[in-house]
Amino acid sequence: QVQLQESGGGYVQSGGSLNLSCLASPGLLNGDTNAWYRQAPGKEREMVAIKRGHHDPEYIETVKGRFTISRDRVKKVVTLQMTSLNSEDTGVYYCNLISGLSQKESWGQGTQVIVFP
């Protein structure tokens, strides 16, 4: 099973940017599905961005045009670039992977993002 480790969370002022990284061990496959989820305080976990294999990325409406998910197989990293952050983006962000080979699902431990005024 793939192990996932997120990094890059922290405090950021409203309107600012933050890049999250997810290191996959042993690595990434072209057929994998990679996604970023987040869980805001008192709310259920929701998917914010997903990239299925070679398909174009998909985003929830509230982050379209602000967030970008990308994948680097050489570096074994899935990245979530976040811009124009606002308070509703506050939450714990989780990296998710569904193996294109085994269909097994993996989760990272999460990284906290706090957007302050």
C-alpha positions as CSV (number, residue, x, y, z in Angstrom):
1,Q,0.0,0.0,0.0
2,V,1.2,3.5,-0.9
3,Q,2.3,5.7,2.1
4,L,1.4,9.4,1.8
5,Q,3.0,12.3,3.7
6,E,1.6,15.8,3.4
7,S,3.5,19.0,4.1
8,G,3.2,22.7,3.4
9,G,0.3,23.6,5.7
10,G,0.4,26.6,8.0
11,Y,-1.0,30.1,8.7
12,V,-1.7,32.4,5.8
13,Q,-3.4,35.8,5.5
14,S,-6.6,36.1,3.6
15,G,-5.8,36.6,-0.1
16,G,-2.5,34.8,0.2
17,S,-1.2,31.6,-1.3
18,L,0.0,28.3,0.0
19,N,1.4,25.1,-1.7
20,L,0.7,21.7,-0.2
21,S,2.8,18.7,-1.1
22,C,2.1,15.0,-0.8
23,L,5.0,12.6,-1.0
24,A,4.1,9.1,-2.2
25,S,6.1,6.1,-1.2
26,P,7.1,4.0,-3.1
27,G,5.8,6.2,-5.9
28,L,3.1,7.2,-8.3
29,L,1.6,5.4,-11.3
30,N,0.1,6.9,-14.4
31,G,-3.2,5.1,-13.7
32,D,-3.5,6.4,-10.1
33,T,-6.3,8.6,-8.9
34,N,-5.0,11.4,-6.8
35,A,-7.1,13.8,-4.8
36,W,-7.0,16.4,-2.0
37,Y,-9.7,16.5,0.6
38,R,-10.3,19.0,3.4
39,Q,-12.2,19.0,6.6
40,A,-13.2,22.3,8.1
41,P,-14.0,22.6,11.8
42,G,-17.4,21.1,12.6
43,K,-17.9,20.0,9.0
44,E,-17.6,16.7,7.0
45,R,-14.6,16.0,4.9
46,E,-15.0,17.1,1.3
47,M,-13.0,16.5,-1.8
48,V,-11.6,19.7,-3.3
49,A,-9.6,18.5,-6.2
50,I,-9.1,15.2,-8.1
51,K,-7.0,14.0,-11.0
52,R,-7.9,10.6,-12.4
53,G,-5.1,9.0,-14.4
54,H,-4.6,11.1,-17.6
55,H,-7.9,12.9,-17.3
56,D,-8.1,16.7,-16.7
57,P,-8.3,17.7,-13.0
58,E,-11.7,18.4,-11.5
59,Y,-12.4,20.9,-8.7
60,I,-15.3,21.8,-6.5
61,E,-16.9,25.0,-7.5
62,T,-15.7,27.1,-4.6
63,V,-12.0,26.5,-5.5
64,K,-12.2,26.6,-9.3
65,G,-9.7,29.1,-10.7
66,R,-7.9,29.3,-7.3
67,F,-6.6,25.8,-6.7
68,T,-4.5,23.6,-9.0
69,I,-3.7,19.9,-8.5
70,S,-0.6,18.5,-10.2
71,R,1.4,15.4,-10.2
72,D,5.1,14.8,-10.6
73,R,5.9,11.1,-11.0
74,V,9.7,11.6,-11.0
75,K,9.5,13.5,-7.7
76,K,6.7,11.2,-6.4
77,V,4.8,14.3,-5.3
78,V,1.2,15.4,-5.7
79,T,0.9,19.2,-5.2
80,L,-2.1,21.4,-4.4
81,Q,-1.4,25.1,-5.3
82,M,-3.8,27.4,-3.5
83,T,-4.2,31.1,-4.2
84,S,-6.6,33.8,-3.2
85,L,-7.2,32.0,0.1
86,N,-10.1,33.0,2.3
87,S,-11.4,31.9,5.7
88,E,-13.6,29.2,4.2
89,D,-10.5,27.4,3.0
90,T,-9.4,26.8,6.6
91,G,-9.2,23.2,7.5
92,V,-7.2,20.0,7.6
93,Y,-6.1,19.0,4.1
94,Y,-5.6,15.3,3.3
95,C,-3.9,13.6,0.4
96,N,-5.7,10.6,-1.1
97,L,-4.6,8.0,-3.6
98,I,-6.4,5.1,-5.3
99,S,-3.9,2.9,-6.9
100,G,-4.4,2.3,-10.6
101,L,-2.8,-1.1,-10.1
102,S,-4.5,-2.6,-7.0
103,Q,-7.4,-0.1,-6.5
104,K,-6.3,0.2,-2.8
105,E,-6.9,3.5,-1.2
106,S,-4.4,5.4,0.9
107,W,-4.7,8.5,3.0
108,G,-2.1,10.9,4.4
109,Q,-2.2,12.1,8.0
110,G,-3.4,15.6,7.1
111,T,-1.9,19.1,7.2
112,Q,-3.5,22.1,8.8
113,V,-4.3,25.2,6.9
114,I,-5.5,28.3,8.8
115,V,-6.5,31.4,6.9
116,F,-6.7,34.6,9.1
117,P,-8.1,38.0,8.2
